């Protein structure tokens, strides 16, 4: 639940408490003095204003309570309506508003919850499904800042993975989703890059576009980043959530450079990841040599699976020859090389197909 939602719940709860307290106090005074609620409530024009204002607002508010409760699946609304006549509308209505914020926050989290950690200066967001068991699948995703929170996303849009989780992701055993942020935004290319390829391939480093290099005097970080996830983050979180890690239930995913990092993660840790899910894999940074290097090093042994896709417009328009080359070199078994015509490079495009590779991973 977000801080904003918690703040709203606290605020509405304070209003509800005030409404209950004032209603109890003044109702007690009215009962002790044998006041007549009907005649005393409509004595003067001012009384009529207040009374009709409360009645009309109360009926409108209770109608809202009923309609919103049905929409949100809140089954206890009859008790709130009845409670409005026994206690006070000033208590029941803000109480419902607090409940509504809670239900909307729960719905936004697809019935699960968000936990947050930090590993070696890397923020890690974890979506925890409502039901956990030792065989819960685990999905690791790069560029964690783009996954769940629009306010942190590079371009204001997320992957929409939680929107897809209730119905579009078909598996009943929903995965634990681990979103790993880069340590520093300017180090993104260094962390997500396939370090061994750069080291082993003469001239590979010189072909990296200068605008993608973060600073002078940089050092490659790909192996350190991959080790952080596979050797520290995953073991710690699997113990924390009592999940038994198994390559068949563990996938690594990302987009663009994150797609390369997902393939590289499988190359470096084939005993950790059984599946790599790559959206708009950024082949141009290494060209045909990079394609060939991955085709040679990926553990396509019948037990590992790879999904690599591309769009056809924007930056993805440059990917076609490399994507075709990768597809031609990969085995037909346990591999999908998908093309999404008239889609481009960004979360608004990827969120439209985020469930496709995840369903393929979970149901095949």
C-alpha positions as CSV (number, residue, x, y, z in Angstrom):
1,X,0.0,0.0,0.0
2,X,1.3,3.4,-0.9
3,X,2.0,6.2,1.6
4,X,-0.8,8.2,0.0
5,X,-3.3,5.5,0.6
6,X,-2.3,5.1,4.2
7,X,-2.6,8.8,4.7
8,X,-6.1,8.8,3.3
9,X,-7.2,5.9,5.5
10,X,-5.9,7.7,8.6
11,X,-7.6,10.9,7.6
12,X,-11.0,9.2,7.0
13,X,-10.6,7.2,10.2
14,X,-10.2,10.4,12.2
15,X,-13.3,11.8,10.6
16,X,-15.2,8.6,11.4
17,X,-14.0,8.7,15.0
18,X,-15.1,12.3,15.4
19,X,-18.5,11.5,13.9
20,X,-19.0,8.6,16.3
21,X,-17.8,10.6,19.3
22,X,-20.0,13.7,18.6
23,X,-23.0,11.5,17.7
24,X,-22.7,9.5,20.9
25,X,-22.3,12.6,23.1
26,X,-25.1,14.7,21.6
27,X,-27.5,11.7,21.2
28,X,-26.9,11.0,24.9
29,X,-27.8,14.6,25.8
30,X,-30.9,14.4,23.6
31,X,-32.1,11.1,25.1
32,X,-31.5,12.4,28.7
33,X,-33.5,15.5,28.0
34,X,-36.4,13.6,26.3
35,X,-35.8,15.6,23.1
36,X,-38.1,14.9,20.1
37,X,-36.0,14.3,17.0
38,X,-38.8,15.1,14.6
39,X,-40.2,18.3,16.0
40,X,-36.8,19.6,17.3
41,X,-35.2,18.9,14.0
42,X,-37.6,21.0,12.0
43,X,-38.5,23.9,14.3
44,X,-37.0,26.9,12.4
45,X,-35.9,27.5,8.9
46,X,-32.3,27.0,10.0
47,X,-33.3,23.6,11.5
48,X,-34.9,22.7,8.1
49,X,-31.7,23.6,6.3
50,X,-29.5,21.5,8.5
51,X,-31.9,18.5,8.6
52,X,-32.7,18.4,4.9
53,X,-29.0,18.9,4.1
54,X,-28.2,15.9,6.2
55,X,-31.1,13.8,4.9
56,X,-30.4,14.5,1.2
57,X,-26.6,14.2,1.6
58,X,-27.1,11.0,3.7
59,X,-29.3,9.3,1.1
60,X,-26.9,10.3,-1.6
61,X,-24.0,9.1,0.5
62,X,-25.6,5.8,1.3
63,X,-26.5,5.2,-2.3
64,X,-22.8,5.7,-3.1
65,X,-21.9,3.2,-0.4
66,X,-24.2,0.6,-1.9
67,X,-23.1,1.1,-5.5
68,X,-19.3,1.3,-4.7
69,X,-19.6,-1.7,-2.4
70,X,-21.1,-3.9,-5.1
71,X,-18.5,-2.7,-7.6
72,X,-15.6,-3.5,-5.2
73,X,-17.1,-6.7,-3.9
74,X,-17.5,-5.4,-0.4
75,X,-20.2,-7.7,1.1
76,X,-20.7,-6.0,4.5
77,X,-22.3,-2.9,3.2
78,X,-25.8,-3.7,4.7
79,X,-24.2,-3.4,8.1
80,X,-22.9,0.0,7.3
81,X,-26.3,1.2,6.0
82,X,-28.0,-0.1,9.1
83,X,-25.2,1.4,11.3
84,X,-26.0,4.8,9.8
85,X,-29.4,4.7,11.4
86,X,-28.1,3.4,14.8
87,X,-25.0,5.6,15.1
88,X,-24.5,8.5,12.6
89,X,-23.9,9.1,9.0
90,X,-20.9,11.2,10.0
91,X,-19.4,8.0,11.4
92,X,-20.5,5.5,8.7
93,X,-19.6,7.4,5.6
94,X,-16.0,8.3,6.4
95,X,-15.6,4.8,7.7
96,X,-16.7,3.5,4.3
97,X,-14.3,5.9,2.6
98,X,-11.4,4.5,4.6
99,X,-12.5,0.9,3.7
100,X,-12.8,2.0,0.0
101,X,-9.3,3.3,-0.1
102,X,-8.1,0.0,1.4
103,X,-10.0,-2.0,-1.2
104,X,-8.8,0.1,-4.1
105,X,-5.2,-0.2,-2.9
106,X,-5.7,-4.0,-2.6
107,X,-7.2,-4.1,-6.1
108,X,-4.3,-2.1,-7.5
109,X,-1.9,-4.6,-6.1
110,X,-3.8,-7.5,-7.7
111,X,-4.7,-8.9,-4.3
112,X,-1.0,-9.1,-3.2
113,X,1.3,-6.7,-1.4
114,X,4.5,-4.7,-2.1
115,X,7.6,-5.2,-0.1
116,X,10.8,-3.1,-0.5
117,X,14.4,-4.0,0.3
118,X,17.9,-2.7,-0.5
119,X,20.9,-4.9,-1.6
120,X,24.2,-3.2,-2.2
121,X,22.7,0.2,-3.0
122,X,20.1,-1.4,-5.3
123,X,16.5,-0.9,-4.4
124,X,14.4,-4.1,-4.9
125,X,10.6,-4.0,-5.1
126,X,8.9,-7.3,-4.5
127,X,5.3,-8.0,-5.4
128,X,4.1,-10.8,-3.1
129,X,1.0,-12.8,-4.4
130,X,-1.9,-13.4,-2.0
131,X,-0.9,-17.1,-1.8
132,X,2.6,-18.3,-1.3
133,X,3.9,-21.9,-1.3
134,X,7.3,-23.5,-1.7
135,X,6.6,-24.0,-5.4
136,X,5.6,-20.4,-6.1
137,X,7.3,-19.3,-9.4
138,X,9.8,-16.4,-9.2
139,X,10.2,-13.7,-11.8
140,X,13.2,-11.4,-11.7
141,X,12.9,-8.2,-13.7
142,X,15.4,-5.5,-14.5
143,X,14.8,-1.7,-14.5
144,X,12.7,-2.1,-11.4
145,X,11.8,1.6,-11.3
146,X,9.6,1.0,-14.4
147,X,7.7,-1.9,-13.1
148,X,5.1,-0.8,-10.5
149,X,5.1,3.0,-9.9
150,X,4.3,5.5,-12.6
151,X,5.9,8.3,-10.5
152,X,9.3,6.5,-10.7
153,X,9.0,5.2,-14.3
154,X,11.3,6.8,-16.9
155,X,8.5,8.0,-19.0
156,X,5.6,7.9,-16.6
157,X,4.3,4.5,-17.7
158,X,4.8,1.1,-16.1
159,X,4.8,-2.4,-17.4
160,X,1.2,-2.9,-16.1
161,X,2.1,-6.3,-14.8
162,X,-0.2,-5.9,-11.8
163,X,-3.1,-4.9,-14.1
164,X,-2.4,-8.2,-16.0
165,X,-2.0,-10.3,-13.0
166,X,-5.7,-11.0,-12.0
167,X,-7.0,-12.4,-15.3
168,X,-4.6,-12.1,-18.2
169,X,-1.8,-14.0,-16.5
170,X,-3.6,-17.3,-16.4
171,X,-1.7,-19.4,-14.0
172,X,-3.4,-19.9,-10.7
173,X,0.0,-20.0,-9.0
174,X,1.0,-16.4,-9.5
175,X,4.7,-15.6,-9.5
176,X,6.6,-13.6,-6.9
177,X,7.9,-10.6,-8.9
178,X,11.2,-9.2,-8.0
179,X,12.0,-5.8,-9.6
180,X,15.7,-4.8,-9.3
181,X,16.6,-1.2,-9.7
182,X,19.9,-0.2,-11.2
183,X,22.4,1.1,-8.6
184,X,22.7,4.4,-10.4
185,X,20.8,5.3,-13.5
186,X,24.0,6.3,-15.3
187,X,25.4,2.8,-14.8
188,X,22.5,1.1,-16.5
189,X,24.4,0.1,-19.6
190,X,27.4,-1.1,-17.6
191,X,25.2,-3.3,-15.3
192,X,22.9,-4.7,-18.0
193,X,25.6,-5.3,-20.6
194,X,27.0,-8.8,-21.3
195,X,30.5,-8.2,-19.8
196,X,32.0,-11.5,-21.0
197,X,31.1,-10.7,-24.6
198,X,32.7,-7.3,-24.4
199,X,35.8,-8.8,-22.9
200,X,36.1,-11.6,-25.3
201,X,35.3,-9.7,-28.5
202,X,38.0,-7.3,-29.9
203,X,36.6,-3.9,-30.6
204,X,33.2,-4.6,-29.0
205,X,33.7,-1.9,-26.4
206,X,34.5,0.7,-29.1
207,X,31.3,0.0,-30.9
208,X,29.1,1.0,-27.9
209,X,27.5,4.4,-28.8
210,X,29.2,7.2,-26.8
211,X,25.9,8.5,-25.5
212,X,25.3,5.2,-23.8
213,X,28.5,5.3,-21.9
214,X,28.0,6.9,-18.5
215,X,31.3,8.6,-17.8
216,X,35.1,8.5,-18.3
217,X,37.0,6.0,-16.4
218,X,34.1,3.5,-16.1
219,X,34.4,-0.2,-15.5
220,X,32.3,-3.0,-16.6
221,X,29.7,-4.1,-14.0
222,X,27.7,-6.8,-15.8
223,X,29.1,-9.8,-13.9
224,X,28.9,-8.1,-10.5
225,X,25.3,-7.1,-11.2
226,X,24.4,-10.7,-12.2
227,X,26.1,-12.1,-9.2
228,X,24.2,-9.7,-6.9
229,X,20.9,-11.1,-8.1
230,X,21.7,-14.8,-8.4
231,X,24.0,-15.2,-5.4
232,X,22.5,-12.7,-3.0
233,X,19.0,-11.3,-3.8
234,X,17.4,-14.6,-4.9
235,X,18.7,-16.7,-2.0
236,X,17.8,-14.1,0.6
237,X,14.3,-13.6,-0.7
238,X,13.6,-17.2,-1.3
239,X,14.4,-17.9,2.3
240,X,12.4,-15.0,3.5
241,X,9.3,-16.1,1.6
242,X,9.9,-19.9,2.1
243,X,10.1,-20.6,-1.6
244,X,12.1,-23.5,-3.0
245,X,14.1,-22.2,-5.9
246,X,14.1,-24.3,-9.0
247,X,15.3,-23.3,-12.5
248,X,12.0,-24.6,-14.0
249,X,10.1,-22.1,-11.9
250,X,12.6,-19.2,-12.0
251,X,12.6,-16.7,-14.9
252,X,14.6,-13.5,-15.6
253,X,13.1,-10.8,-17.7
254,X,13.7,-7.3,-19.1
255,X,13.4,-5.0,-22.0
256,X,16.0,-3.5,-24.4
257,X,19.3,-3.7,-22.6
258,X,17.3,-5.6,-19.9
259,X,16.6,-8.2,-22.5
260,X,20.3,-8.7,-23.1
261,X,20.8,-8.8,-19.4
262,X,18.2,-11.6,-19.1
263,X,19.9,-13.7,-21.7
264,X,23.2,-13.0,-20.0
265,X,21.8,-14.0,-16.7
266,X,20.9,-17.4,-18.1
267,X,24.4,-17.8,-19.7
268,X,26.1,-17.0,-16.4
269,X,23.6,-18.9,-14.1
270,X,22.0,-21.7,-16.0
271,X,21.4,-23.5,-12.7
272,X,19.4,-20.6,-11.4
273,X,17.3,-19.4,-14.4
274,X,15.3,-21.9,-16.5
275,X,13.7,-19.1,-18.6
276,X,14.7,-15.8,-20.1
277,X,12.0,-13.4,-21.2
278,X,13.3,-10.6,-23.4
279,X,11.2,-7.7,-24.7
280,X,12.7,-5.7,-27.6
281,X,16.1,-7.2,-27.1
282,X,18.7,-4.5,-27.9
283,X,20.9,-6.3,-30.5
284,X,22.4,-3.3,-32.2
285,X,24.8,-2.5,-29.4
286,X,26.8,-5.6,-30.4
287,X,25.4,-6.5,-33.8
288,X,25.7,-9.9,-35.5
289,X,28.7,-10.8,-33.3
290,X,26.5,-10.4,-30.2
291,X,23.7,-12.5,-31.7
292,X,26.2,-15.2,-32.6
293,X,27.8,-15.1,-29.1
294,X,24.5,-15.6,-27.4
295,X,23.4,-18.4,-29.8
296,X,26.6,-20.2,-28.9
297,X,26.6,-19.6,-25.2
298,X,22.9,-20.0,-24.2
299,X,22.2,-23.4,-22.5
300,X,19.5,-24.6,-25.0
301,X,19.6,-28.2,-23.7
302,X,15.9,-28.9,-23.7
303,X,15.5,-27.7,-20.1
304,X,16.0,-24.0,-20.7
305,X,13.5,-21.6,-22.5
306,X,14.0,-18.3,-24.2
307,X,11.5,-15.7,-25.4
308,X,12.9,-12.8,-27.5
309,X,10.6,-10.4,-29.3
310,X,10.7,-7.2,-31.2
311,X,8.3,-4.5,-32.5
312,X,8.6,-2.9,-36.0
313,X,8.6,0.8,-35.3
314,X,10.6,3.4,-33.4
315,X,13.9,2.0,-32.1
316,X,12.6,-1.6,-32.7
317,X,12.7,-0.9,-36.4
318,X,16.5,-1.3,-36.3
319,X,16.2,-4.8,-34.7
320,X,14.8,-6.8,-37.7
321,X,18.0,-8.2,-39.2
322,X,19.5,-9.1,-35.8
323,X,16.2,-10.6,-34.6
324,X,15.9,-12.7,-37.7
325,X,19.5,-13.9,-37.3
326,X,18.9,-14.9,-33.7
327,X,15.8,-16.8,-34.6
328,X,17.6,-18.7,-37.4
329,X,20.3,-19.8,-34.9
330,X,18.1,-20.9,-32.1
331,X,16.5,-24.3,-31.8
332,X,12.8,-24.6,-32.5
333,X,12.2,-26.3,-29.1
334,X,11.7,-24.1,-26.1
335,X,12.2,-20.9,-28.1
336,X,9.9,-18.1,-29.2
337,X,11.1,-15.4,-31.5
338,X,8.0,-13.1,-31.7
339,X,7.3,-10.0,-33.8
340,X,4.7,-7.5,-32.9
341,X,3.9,-5.4,-36.0
342,X,3.4,-1.7,-35.5
343,X,4.6,-1.7,-31.9
344,X,7.6,0.2,-30.6
345,X,10.1,0.7,-27.8
346,X,8.7,1.6,-24.4
347,X,6.5,0.5,-21.5
348,X,3.3,1.5,-23.2
349,X,4.1,-1.1,-25.8
350,X,5.5,-3.8,-23.5
351,X,2.5,-3.6,-21.1
352,X,0.3,-4.5,-24.0
353,X,2.0,-7.9,-24.3
354,X,3.5,-8.5,-20.9
355,X,1.4,-11.5,-20.2
356,X,2.3,-13.3,-23.4
357,X,5.8,-14.5,-22.4
358,X,4.8,-14.9,-18.8
359,X,1.9,-17.2,-19.7
360,X,4.3,-19.1,-22.1
361,X,6.7,-19.6,-19.3
362,X,4.1,-20.6,-16.7
363,X,2.0,-22.9,-18.8
364,X,4.4,-24.7,-21.1
